[in-house]
Amino acid sequence: MFYRRGDRYIGEFKGDHKQGKGTLISANGSKYIGYWDNDKKDKKGEMHLQDGQIFEELWQKGILLSHVKIEPN
């Protein structure tokens, strides 16, 4: 699904809402890969920034609980 401001979502839906596993690619080049509940980020996911940084995130129905940088090996 494509959004007006240039974002794109690839993944599972329930009706018209992001639900289950999916990837949101933002127009600015960042990418979130993780789980969704009724259009809100939920459970574990990874945020990939356009500069190459990666963060492991933990969400609860749209509320960010944890944001930890993953260091390269």
N, C-alpha and C positions, 0 to 999 in steps of 0.2 A: 504494500500500500504506500502511495506517495502522499505527502502533505504539502500544503501551499508554500510553506517557507523553505522547501527543498529537502526536508527530512524524508527518510524511507524506512519502513518497517517490513521485516521479513520474518514470518513466524505464525504462531497459532492464534486463532481468534475464537471468541464465543460471541456470536451475534456480531455487533460492530466494534467490540472491545478487544484490545490485546489481552490474551489469556493464555497462560502456559509459557512455553519456551519461545524466545524470539530475539531478534537483533534489531536495534534501532540505530540507523546510520544517520548522523546529523549532517546538515548542509556544511558545517564547518570542518568536517572530516573526522570527528570523533565517532566512536562506535561503542554501544553498550550491548553486551551479550549476556542474557540472563532470563529470569522468570518474571512474569507479569500476572497481576490479579486485577481484573476490571480496569485496565489501562494504567495501573500503577505498578512501579517496580516492586518486586516482592521476592524474598529469599536471596540466594546467592547470585552474583553476577560479576562480570568484569567490565571495567571502563577502559577503553583503549583511546588515548588522546592522540591528536594529530602529530604531536612531537615525538611519539613512540613510547611514552610512558604508559604503564598498565597498572591499574588498581583493582584489587579484589574488594568487592563491596557486599554488604549485607543490608537488605531492605526489609521493612515490614509495612506492607500496604502503602507505599509511597514515602515512608519515613526512613531516611538513611541512618542506620545504626552503627556501621563500621565502614571505614575507607582506608585500606592499607596498600601502600605501594609494593608492587612485586618487583624485586630487584633482579636484573639479568644475571644469568649464571656466569 
